[in-house]
Amino acid sequence: MGRKLSAPEPDIEELCSLYKSGLSTLKLADKYGISKPSIIRRLKTAGVILRDMRVSGSENPNWKTGRIVNKQGYVRIHIGGGVRVFEHKLVMEKYLGRSLVKPEEIHHINGDVQDNRIENLELCSDRADHMRKHRKYEWSREYECCLRCKRTSIKHDSHGLCCSCSGLAGYHRRKS
């Protein structure tokens, strides 16, 4: 049996150039058909300083922007040391000049949780205060209050009636 033919020896200058342009050692190994350790050995022999992929944040060559949007739509920002914080909290803390205290919450005035401009953020003293701000938007945009009981404290159902009065109206209609 003869020896297995090896891939042609890669041009060192081309190898170094491709690595410096951002190609990983793994992709270079695939391209040239040789092992990753062989690529690393050739790069080191040529005097190339290898990238440390364990570097986090903006120092990492794979760094994008440090902004991530979670499933609920909130933006999280990388602030260093592998720590991510909600952008709206960071904006409010910077505006206030202090950290938020435990019961405080942030309300997005226009309802867009990715709009983290200070003009769109409102500090709420606690969860109940925050929920009151949301309940205010649960009422119909077409009616100021319930046509029957004049309240807005109960969620709007339809045709200008709150959930309580809407149920009564349906009951009375069926009865007659």
Residue frames as qw, qx, qy, qz and C-alpha x, y, z in Angstrom:
[[0.000, 0.890, 0.456, 0.000, 0.00, 0.00, 0.00],
 [0.408, 0.420, -0.018, 0.811, 1.25, 3.48, -0.84],
 [0.165, -0.277, -0.430, 0.843, 1.21, 6.56, 1.31],
 [0.152, 0.802, 0.571, -0.086, -1.97, 8.63, 1.42],
 [0.363, 0.431, 0.169, 0.809, -1.56, 11.73, -0.70],
 [0.204, -0.582, -0.435, 0.656, -1.69, 14.89, 1.37],
 [0.259, 0.916, 0.304, -0.023, -3.21, 18.19, 0.33],
 [0.555, 0.536, -0.067, 0.632, -0.87, 20.65, -1.36],
 [0.453, -0.329, -0.355, 0.749, 1.14, 22.76, 1.08],
 [0.073, 0.922, 0.381, 0.000, -0.72, 26.08, 1.59],
 [0.406, 0.554, -0.077, 0.722, 1.05, 29.29, 0.59],
 [0.434, -0.382, -0.520, 0.628, 2.11, 30.81, 3.94],
 [0.032, -0.054, 0.014, 0.998, 1.57, 34.41, 2.79],
 [0.429, -0.288, -0.522, -0.678, -1.94, 33.61, 1.57],
 [0.568, -0.402, -0.704, 0.146, -2.67, 31.66, 4.77],
 [0.310, -0.291, -0.377, 0.823, -1.54, 34.60, 6.95],
 [0.130, -0.063, -0.224, -0.964, -3.47, 37.08, 4.83],
 [0.505, -0.368, -0.635, -0.454, -6.70, 35.08, 5.04],
 [0.521, -0.421, -0.635, 0.385, -6.31, 34.65, 8.81],
 [0.200, -0.212, -0.195, 0.936, -5.66, 38.38, 9.30],
 [0.260, -0.175, -0.385, -0.868, -8.73, 39.20, 7.20],
 [0.574, -0.199, 0.309, -0.732, -10.89, 37.35, 9.73],
 [0.817, 0.060, -0.512, -0.257, -11.06, 33.71, 8.59],
 [0.713, -0.556, 0.356, -0.235, -10.90, 31.31, 11.54],
 [0.113, -0.491, 0.858, 0.105, -8.29, 28.59, 11.92],
 [0.580, 0.180, 0.773, -0.183, -11.07, 26.01, 11.56],
 [0.621, 0.715, 0.172, -0.270, -12.25, 27.49, 8.24],
 [0.201, 0.762, -0.580, -0.206, -8.67, 27.66, 7.00],
 [0.376, -0.249, 0.892, -0.020, -8.18, 24.00, 7.95],
 [0.658, 0.444, 0.573, -0.203, -11.29, 23.07, 5.95],
 [0.452, 0.830, -0.137, -0.295, -10.16, 25.19, 2.99],
 [0.201, 0.687, -0.691, -0.101, -6.71, 23.59, 2.80],
 [0.918, -0.001, -0.350, -0.187, -7.74, 20.08, 3.89],
 [0.501, 0.230, -0.663, 0.507, -5.35, 19.95, 6.84],
 [0.492, -0.556, -0.626, 0.239, -5.89, 19.92, 10.60],
 [0.181, -0.952, -0.113, -0.220, -6.54, 22.98, 12.73],
 [0.660, -0.652, 0.185, 0.324, -3.36, 22.37, 14.81],
 [0.673, 0.151, 0.359, 0.629, -1.36, 22.33, 11.53],
 [0.163, 0.818, 0.262, 0.485, -2.83, 25.71, 10.58],
 [0.452, -0.892, 0.005, -0.011, -2.03, 27.11, 14.05],
 [0.762, -0.347, 0.265, 0.478, 1.55, 25.76, 13.87],
 [0.540, 0.416, 0.345, 0.645, 2.09, 27.32, 10.42],
 [0.051, -0.910, -0.192, -0.364, 0.68, 30.69, 11.54],
 [0.600, -0.778, 0.100, 0.159, 2.87, 30.74, 14.67],
 [0.753, -0.073, 0.313, 0.575, 5.95, 29.79, 12.62],
 [0.355, 0.611, 0.315, 0.634, 5.17, 32.73, 10.30],
 [0.251, -0.027, -0.328, 0.910, 5.09, 35.03, 13.35],
 [0.333, -0.486, -0.387, -0.710, 1.35, 35.72, 13.28],
 [0.142, -0.079, 0.669, -0.725, -0.15, 36.63, 16.65],
 [0.213, -0.346, -0.878, -0.251, -3.22, 34.43, 17.08],
 [0.403, -0.453, -0.065, -0.793, -6.55, 35.91, 18.13],
 [0.000, -0.019, -0.877, 0.481, -7.72, 34.92, 21.59],
 [0.372, -0.360, -0.612, -0.597, -11.34, 33.83, 21.10],
 [0.434, -0.478, -0.696, 0.314, -11.90, 33.80, 24.86],
 [0.095, -0.083, -0.141, 0.982, -11.90, 37.59, 24.90],
 [0.090, 0.648, 0.752, -0.082, -15.42, 38.86, 25.57],
 [0.059, 0.832, 0.236, -0.498, -17.23, 41.99, 24.50],
 [0.458, 0.870, -0.054, -0.176, -15.98, 44.41, 21.89],
 [0.200, -0.675, 0.680, 0.205, -12.46, 42.93, 22.09],
 [0.646, 0.074, 0.757, 0.062, -13.71, 39.66, 20.55],
 [0.015, -0.197, 0.601, 0.774, -13.42, 39.55, 16.73],
 [0.084, -0.390, -0.866, -0.301, -16.93, 38.06, 16.56],
 [0.006, 0.437, 0.468, -0.768, -18.42, 41.05, 18.45],
 [0.164, 0.624, 0.632, 0.430, -21.61, 42.35, 16.86],
 [0.050, -0.662, -0.075, -0.744, -23.14, 45.29, 18.74],
 [0.128, 0.037, -0.719, 0.682, -23.75, 44.17, 22.31],
 [0.517, 0.033, 0.158, -0.841, -27.52, 44.66, 21.87],
 [0.096, -0.123, -0.979, -0.130, -29.86, 41.69, 22.24],
 [0.545, -0.162, -0.049, -0.821, -33.64, 41.73, 22.02],
 [0.221, -0.051, 0.932, -0.283, -35.29, 39.13, 24.26],
 [0.016, 0.352, 0.900, 0.257, -38.54, 37.20, 23.53],
 [0.022, -0.755, -0.562, 0.337, -40.67, 39.91, 25.14],
 [0.390, 0.797, 0.232, 0.398, -39.06, 42.55, 22.90],
 [0.365, -0.918, 0.085, 0.131, -36.95, 44.27, 25.57],
 [0.591, 0.670, -0.338, 0.297, -33.43, 45.39, 24.62],
 [0.777, -0.579, 0.071, 0.236, -30.52, 44.16, 26.75],
 [0.343, 0.870, -0.313, 0.166, -27.11, 45.83, 26.56],
 [0.866, -0.056, -0.262, 0.423, -23.70, 44.30, 27.24],
 [0.166, -0.964, 0.108, -0.175, -21.92, 46.50, 29.82],
 [0.265, 0.646, -0.672, 0.247, -18.76, 44.43, 30.27],
 [0.203, -0.320, 0.849, -0.369, -17.63, 41.42, 32.23],
 [0.161, -0.174, -0.947, -0.216, -20.31, 39.26, 30.61],
 [0.092, 0.456, 0.638, -0.614, -23.05, 41.38, 32.24],
 [0.022, -0.380, -0.569, -0.729, -26.17, 42.43, 30.33],
 [0.070, 0.383, 0.552, -0.737, -28.74, 44.93, 31.60],
 [0.293, 0.724, 0.618, 0.092, -32.06, 46.18, 30.28],
 [0.346, 0.308, 0.172, 0.870, -31.47, 49.28, 28.18],
 [0.249, -0.747, -0.321, -0.527, -34.54, 51.13, 29.52],
 [0.684, -0.675, -0.201, 0.192, -33.28, 50.72, 33.10],
 [0.643, -0.098, 0.068, 0.757, -29.81, 51.92, 32.13],
 [0.134, 0.534, 0.284, 0.785, -31.27, 55.01, 30.39],
 [0.451, -0.788, -0.286, -0.305, -33.47, 55.86, 33.40],
 [0.747, -0.510, -0.126, 0.408, -30.62, 55.36, 35.90],
 [0.504, 0.126, 0.128, 0.845, -28.37, 57.63, 33.85],
 [0.089, -0.661, -0.310, -0.677, -31.13, 60.27, 33.71],
 [0.609, -0.747, -0.233, -0.134, -31.80, 60.06, 37.46],
 [0.188, 0.719, -0.530, 0.409, -28.11, 59.93, 38.34],
 [0.439, -0.364, 0.713, -0.408, -28.71, 56.98, 40.66],
 [0.129, -0.010, -0.977, -0.171, -29.57, 53.29, 40.62],
 [0.594, -0.353, -0.356, -0.629, -33.20, 52.23, 40.71],
 [0.313, -0.276, 0.739, -0.528, -34.43, 51.08, 44.11],
 [0.171, 0.037, 0.985, -0.002, -36.17, 47.72, 44.48],
 [0.391, 0.527, 0.702, -0.275, -39.88, 48.51, 44.02],
 [0.239, 0.664, -0.146, -0.693, -39.35, 51.05, 41.19],
 [0.632, 0.288, 0.669, 0.265, -40.31, 50.05, 37.66],
 [0.015, -0.338, 0.345, 0.875, -40.08, 51.72, 34.26],
 [0.539, 0.572, 0.575, -0.228, -43.14, 52.31, 32.06],
 [0.267, 0.026, 0.551, 0.790, -42.87, 52.77, 28.26],
 [0.293, 0.416, 0.259, -0.821, -45.37, 55.56, 27.56],
 [0.533, 0.381, -0.357, -0.665, -46.04, 54.66, 23.91],
 [0.922, -0.018, 0.284, -0.264, -46.09, 50.89, 24.62],
 [0.777, 0.534, -0.315, 0.108, -43.05, 50.21, 22.40],
 [0.789, -0.582, 0.127, 0.147, -40.61, 48.37, 24.69],
 [0.766, 0.125, 0.166, 0.609, -37.75, 48.93, 22.23],
 [0.150, 0.793, 0.081, 0.585, -38.21, 52.73, 22.27],
 [0.679, -0.455, -0.362, 0.448, -35.87, 53.54, 25.14],
 [0.195, 0.522, -0.027, 0.830, -35.63, 57.30, 24.68],
 [0.139, -0.159, -0.628, 0.749, -35.97, 59.11, 28.01],
 [0.367, 0.014, -0.076, -0.927, -39.02, 60.97, 26.59],
 [0.697, -0.089, -0.547, -0.454, -40.79, 57.60, 26.31],
 [0.549, -0.102, -0.762, 0.329, -39.87, 56.35, 29.79],
 [0.425, -0.650, 0.034, -0.629, -41.74, 57.05, 33.01],
 [0.204, 0.212, -0.835, 0.464, -40.59, 56.05, 36.49],
 [0.676, -0.465, -0.375, -0.432, -43.21, 54.17, 38.52],
 [0.321, -0.625, 0.529, -0.476, -42.93, 54.01, 42.30],
 [0.448, -0.174, 0.859, -0.179, -43.95, 50.33, 42.42],
 [0.109, 0.129, 0.920, 0.353, -45.70, 47.52, 40.52],
 [0.145, 0.664, 0.688, -0.254, -49.20, 48.79, 41.39],
 [0.086, 0.745, -0.055, -0.659, -48.37, 52.25, 40.03],
 [0.040, -0.298, 0.752, 0.587, -47.04, 50.63, 36.85],
 [0.131, 0.341, 0.923, 0.123, -50.18, 48.51, 36.43],
 [0.162, 0.739, 0.422, -0.500, -52.40, 51.59, 36.85],
 [0.087, 0.597, -0.383, -0.700, -50.62, 53.16, 33.90],
 [0.009, -0.037, 0.906, 0.421, -51.34, 50.06, 31.81],
 [0.143, 0.523, 0.814, -0.209, -54.98, 49.88, 32.90],
 [0.157, 0.651, 0.064, -0.740, -55.40, 53.43, 31.67],
 [0.211, 0.398, -0.623, -0.639, -54.75, 52.08, 28.15],
 [0.147, 0.154, 0.976, 0.032, -57.13, 49.15, 28.48],
 [0.351, 0.619, 0.472, -0.520, -60.13, 51.40, 27.94],
 [0.582, 0.585, 0.491, 0.279, -61.39, 52.06, 24.41],
 [0.319, -0.149, 0.171, 0.920, -59.77, 54.80, 22.36],
 [0.065, -0.434, -0.569, -0.695, -63.18, 55.67, 20.87],
 [0.477, -0.730, -0.396, -0.288, -65.06, 56.24, 24.17],
 [0.013, -0.650, 0.443, -0.618, -64.01, 58.30, 27.20],
 [0.297, -0.181, 0.791, -0.504, -65.81, 56.02, 29.64],
 [0.079, 0.278, 0.955, 0.065, -68.47, 53.33, 29.81],
 [0.226, -0.315, -0.374, -0.843, -71.73, 54.65, 28.30],
 [0.604, -0.522, -0.553, -0.240, -73.78, 52.97, 31.02],
 [0.678, -0.608, -0.311, 0.272, -71.82, 53.26, 34.31],
 [0.131, 0.965, -0.125, 0.188, -69.36, 56.04, 33.29],
 [0.669, -0.621, 0.371, 0.173, -66.36, 54.12, 34.71],
 [0.588, 0.666, -0.459, -0.030, -62.98, 53.46, 33.10],
 [0.362, -0.568, 0.705, -0.224, -61.63, 51.33, 35.95],
 [0.783, 0.079, 0.612, -0.080, -63.05, 48.16, 34.37],
 [0.295, -0.189, 0.693, 0.630, -61.61, 46.92, 31.09],
 [0.499, 0.391, -0.143, -0.760, -63.45, 47.98, 27.92],
 [0.614, 0.133, 0.778, 0.004, -65.39, 45.19, 26.21],
 [0.256, 0.237, 0.648, 0.677, -67.14, 46.60, 23.14],
 [0.049, -0.661, -0.540, -0.519, -69.51, 49.24, 21.79],
 [0.082, -0.607, 0.158, -0.774, -68.65, 51.72, 24.55],
 [0.780, -0.527, -0.043, -0.335, -69.43, 49.38, 27.43],
 [0.145, -0.586, 0.767, -0.218, -67.15, 47.98, 30.13],
 [0.301, 0.076, -0.948, -0.068, -66.97, 44.22, 30.73],
 [0.129, 0.240, 0.780, -0.564, -69.53, 44.44, 33.57],
 [0.442, 0.462, 0.190, -0.745, -72.10, 46.47, 31.66],
 [0.396, 0.336, -0.675, -0.524, -71.53, 44.56, 28.43],
 [0.123, -0.063, -0.986, 0.094, -72.50, 41.33, 30.20],
 [0.237, 0.420, 0.603, -0.636, -75.63, 42.97, 31.61],
 [0.407, 0.458, -0.210, -0.762, -76.55, 44.41, 28.23],
 [0.320, 0.169, -0.868, -0.340, -76.28, 40.97, 26.63],
 [0.015, 0.225, 0.913, -0.340, -78.44, 39.46, 29.39],
 [0.321, 0.484, 0.358, -0.731, -81.16, 42.10, 28.94],
 [0.397, 0.384, -0.492, -0.673, -81.16, 41.71, 25.16],
 [0.233, 0.026, -0.961, -0.149, -81.64, 37.95, 25.41],
 [0.109, 0.300, 0.783, -0.533, -84.43, 38.34, 27.94],
 [0.384, 0.492, 0.187, -0.759, -86.64, 40.57, 25.79]]
